[in-house]
């Protein structure tokens, strides 16, 4: 006999024992058997916990980036083009610019008498109300202040509401003489997160009382003129999510001071989507949605039918944009505009949405829910369904020999269900509760990423491996 015949038969290497050994070298069939019995709550609570952490903590800044980008993109391609024209027909802006000073050969600041002339000219066109977005707080010695006070009283005699912006940061918020006039002084605060006019305050500091929140300028004008209260939250953090109209007002196409500035032709939604993907700057127009009337057209000139149309029975905001002034705001639809347009667009929103503008919170039965809380609640329902689909896949995998990867058709079907639920919930929040799209769009990405984690069966296989390693 050969030496090989006398050799003892080879024995299989001993299986590693102990939890660590079994965990590193599992029996895959046993792991899949255990995975099929994964507790539902094990999977659901883990994915919900990840979603909650991502939404509230936003460790990578994903939420803020998503909100900013989606607000701009959605405004330029969807909500802006579909935005109604109701407010556009009721709000206008009279603007003082550097060209106005050059034309009238004046310097800034204007004497109060020049403002009185401009405001008196506006009154002659029979506006519905006038709001002045210029802070008259300096205590300079100007005898023409009496002319401004006289014009303010003329507004009162003609029954035209007259509003002045003040500042809660100084005392008094405007000159004492103006504070004691018939003008209603309101804190002119606007929200400019990162310098972009995406939001507008729902409430501002009351200038006539301490420790209270009053409606912001646009909301107060709407409540006064339309005799309808705009529901407000009590948390002090709720803001209106502005929708900027992208269609240029016809009068703005006629009034172009510089030959280099032209109002582009209106683009359809498909064209806007394409441009948004290629170069979003192509979609911004220097010509705003709100009618803009140069102040000099009121002070020197003959009666004008366009100006008559843009002022009569409208709410007119009176403001300025001058070189070196920081009273400007970057807008998604028009780039840099005078900040007075933010007030005008906010009122336009309240009018167009019939007193129910889009917000960043939801108030139910007196309880205000922030957008983070809302996203967690919606995610909880969506991930409930996603986890159920995951459990079905684990059971099927355990009952079939060999690894069963999810088919492309099944993956597509499940993603379709997930997307339909997310978009359906988001659109319901938008149309029923007025929650801005930018405040829930993050759900599409978060639930999609977590669903991919579920499809990979990682959590189920982890449970199965742990059970196998424990010898259960």
BELBELSUL-V567594 format. One line per field, one symbol per residue. ss: DSSP state (H for helix, E for strand, - for the rest). psi: psi as a letter, one per 20 degrees, with the letter a starting at -180 (. if undefined). A space follows every 10 residues. Layout:
ss: ???
psi: ???
This chain:
ss: --HHHH---- -------HHH HHHH---HHH HHHHH----H HHHHHHHHHH HHHHHHH--- -HHHHHHHHH HHHHHHHHH- ---------- EEEEEEEHHH HHHH------ -HHHHHHHHH HHHH----EE EE-------- ----HHHHHH HHHHHHH--- EEEEEE---- -----HHHH- ---EEEE--- --HHHE--EE E-EEE----- --EEE-HHHH HHHHHH---- --------EE E--------H HHHH------ --------HH HHHHHHHH-H HHH------- EEEEHHHHH- ----HHHHHH H---EEEEEE E------EEE E---EEEE-H HHHHHHHHHH HH------E- EEEE--EEEE HHHHHHHHHH HHHHHHHHHH HHHHHHHHH- -------HHH HHHHHHHHHH HHHHHHHHHH H---E-HHH- -HHHHHHHHH HHHHH--HHH HHHHHHHHH- --
psi: qrhhhiqqqp qqpqpprqgg ghhhmrohgh ghghhikppg hggghghhgg gggggghlhj jggggggggh ggghghifhg hjprjghhji prpppprhhg gghilrrpqq qhhhhggghh hghhjmrhqp polpomiqkq ooiihhgghg hghhgghjko ppqqpapiir prhrqhhhhj aiqopqpkqq pmpkjpmhrp phqrppiirq kqprqrgghg gghghilppo pqrjiiipqp opopqippph hhhhnohphi oqoqqqqrgg hggghhhgoh hhipqiorhp ppophhhhho rrpphghghi gpkrpppoaq oqpiqjlrqp qhhjcprqhh hggghghggg ghjljmrqrj rppplipppr hggghggghg gghgghhghg hghgghhhip qrpnqpqhgg gggghggggg gghggghghg hgikpqhiii hhhggghggh hhhghikghg hgghhggghi k.
